[in-house]
Amino acid sequence: MAKDAGVISAIGAVSANGMIGLEGWLPWDIPEELAYFERTVAGAALVIGRLTYESMDVVPEDSFIVSRRDELSVRPGCRRVDSVEAGLQAALATGKPVFVIGGASLYAAAWRYCHRFYLTRIEGSYIGDSRFPEAVDWRAWTLESEIVQVLREHKTASDVRCRFQVYRQLAPLPLAAADCNLAAG
Ligand SMILES: NC(=O)c1ccc[n+]([C@@H]2O[C@H](COP(=O)([O-])OP(=O)(O)OC[C@H]3O[C@@H](n4cnc5c(N)ncnc54)[C@H](OP(=O)(O)O)[C@@H]3O)[C@@H](O)[C@H]2O)c1
């Protein structure tokens, strides 16, 4: 359950070969990993890349969809913003904790502002078409906690070790310094 109003976090999962996505969804099928994601972001305001948003069946209210497309119409409870900074600012204004939930381009643009990164390292290699961005500089982070579990991956019908890690950024960039013009919509 999300807590810590005013805290900006990112959350994502990455395979051993650096993949995060395949054909608009995840490269793996690990129900416990999905449940961990849902549990962690419950009650938070979400900042979501347009492609990730379009792949989601259910999008909670107070979700901010980052897109440069003026004409994009979004579901009730969601709002389009034209930059990551505008999305973070609007999400913070809800008074809820804030989670950046991907995809790759959002992590690349938002990580500097994040206090925490909930990163699940899946210790298997999977075919993918979306890669975790190299732009995220892990030297800026310290590992705060880690829980290791061996879980069933259903596409390959094999067990895989998953490291549920939480990193804290030593000196996140203050969002107030950014250009925070909100897009209409
Ligand atoms: N493993 C995980 O934890 C995880 C988490 C989330 C997503 N994913 C996967 O990642 C893949 C999608 O990632 P992606 O990087 O291709 O797409 P994405 O980040 O979800 O969305 C990209 C779109 O977001 C908008 N955007 C991104 N950066 C922007 C910026 N700085 N300013 C304004 N708009 C911006 C643009 O939308 P417009 O084109 O509309 O302007 C861009 O085309 C999917 O396969 C998804 O399943 C994996």
PDBQT file of the ligand as one rigid body, heavy atoms in Angstrom, charges set to zero:
ROOT
HETATM    1  N1  LIG A 201       8.667  -3.995 -16.799  1.00  0.00    +0.000 N 
HETATM    2  C1  LIG A 201       8.017  -2.953 -16.301  1.00  0.00    +0.000 C 
HETATM    3  O1  LIG A 201       8.037  -2.712 -15.103  1.00  0.00    +0.000 OA
HETATM    4  C2  LIG A 201       7.248  -2.042 -17.224  1.00  0.00    +0.000 A 
HETATM    5  C3  LIG A 201       6.588  -0.913 -16.710  1.00  0.00    +0.000 A 
HETATM    6  C4  LIG A 201       5.910  -0.088 -17.588  1.00  0.00    +0.000 A 
HETATM    7  C5  LIG A 201       5.888  -0.371 -18.950  1.00  0.00    +0.000 A 
HETATM    8  N2  LIG A 201       6.548  -1.476 -19.397  1.00  0.00    +0.000 N 
HETATM    9  C6  LIG A 201       6.580  -1.780 -20.823  1.00  0.00    +0.000 C 
HETATM   10  O2  LIG A 201       7.301  -0.755 -21.498  1.00  0.00    +0.000 OA
HETATM   11  C7  LIG A 201       6.815  -0.665 -22.832  1.00  0.00    +0.000 C 
HETATM   12  C8  LIG A 201       6.451   0.786 -23.127  1.00  0.00    +0.000 C 
HETATM   13  O3  LIG A 201       7.563   1.638 -22.897  1.00  0.00    +0.000 OA
HETATM   14  P1  LIG A 201       7.922   2.815 -23.909  1.00  0.00    +0.000 P 
HETATM   15  O4  LIG A 201       9.134   3.520 -23.422  1.00  0.00    +0.000 OA
HETATM   16  O5  LIG A 201       7.932   2.241 -25.297  1.00  0.00    +0.000 OA
HETATM   17  O6  LIG A 201       6.636   3.741 -23.854  1.00  0.00    +0.000 OA
HETATM   18  P2  LIG A 201       6.028   4.682 -22.691  1.00  0.00    +0.000 P 
HETATM   19  O7  LIG A 201       7.127   5.320 -21.910  1.00  0.00    +0.000 OA
HETATM   20  O8  LIG A 201       4.999   3.935 -21.941  1.00  0.00    +0.000 OA
HETATM   21  O9  LIG A 201       5.261   5.771 -23.567  1.00  0.00    +0.000 OA
HETATM   22  C9  LIG A 201       5.977   6.523 -24.516  1.00  0.00    +0.000 C 
HETATM   23  C10 LIG A 201       5.165   7.721 -24.873  1.00  0.00    +0.000 C 
HETATM   24  O10 LIG A 201       5.026   8.586 -23.752  1.00  0.00    +0.000 OA
HETATM   25  C11 LIG A 201       5.117   9.948 -24.167  1.00  0.00    +0.000 C 
HETATM   26  N3  LIG A 201       6.354  10.512 -23.613  1.00  0.00    +0.000 N 
HETATM   27  C12 LIG A 201       7.423   9.866 -23.168  1.00  0.00    +0.000 A 
HETATM   28  N4  LIG A 201       8.348  10.727 -22.684  1.00  0.00    +0.000 NA
HETATM   29  C13 LIG A 201       7.823  11.956 -22.828  1.00  0.00    +0.000 A 
HETATM   30  C14 LIG A 201       8.271  13.281 -22.499  1.00  0.00    +0.000 A 
HETATM   31  N5  LIG A 201       9.474  13.474 -21.906  1.00  0.00    +0.000 N 
HETATM   32  N6  LIG A 201       7.484  14.323 -22.790  1.00  0.00    +0.000 NA
HETATM   33  C15 LIG A 201       6.270  14.126 -23.359  1.00  0.00    +0.000 A 
HETATM   34  N7  LIG A 201       5.774  12.891 -23.692  1.00  0.00    +0.000 NA
HETATM   35  C16 LIG A 201       6.549  11.833 -23.426  1.00  0.00    +0.000 A 
HETATM   36  C17 LIG A 201       5.118   9.910 -25.682  1.00  0.00    +0.000 C 
HETATM   37  O11 LIG A 201       3.748   9.859 -26.039  1.00  0.00    +0.000 OA
HETATM   38  P3  LIG A 201       3.177  10.501 -27.420  1.00  0.00    +0.000 P 
HETATM   39  O12 LIG A 201       3.738   9.653 -28.507  1.00  0.00    +0.000 OA
HETATM   40  O13 LIG A 201       1.697  10.367 -27.257  1.00  0.00    +0.000 OA
HETATM   41  O14 LIG A 201       3.639  11.934 -27.448  1.00  0.00    +0.000 OA
HETATM   42  C18 LIG A 201       5.781   8.580 -25.960  1.00  0.00    +0.000 C 
HETATM   43  O15 LIG A 201       5.510   8.070 -27.262  1.00  0.00    +0.000 OA
HETATM   44  C19 LIG A 201       5.630  -1.612 -22.924  1.00  0.00    +0.000 C 
HETATM   45  O16 LIG A 201       6.048  -2.840 -23.470  1.00  0.00    +0.000 OA
HETATM   46  C20 LIG A 201       5.232  -1.799 -21.487  1.00  0.00    +0.000 C 
HETATM   47  O17 LIG A 201       4.560  -3.016 -21.245  1.00  0.00    +0.000 OA
HETATM   48  C21 LIG A 201       7.218  -2.304 -18.571  1.00  0.00    +0.000 A 
ENDROOT
TORSDOF 0
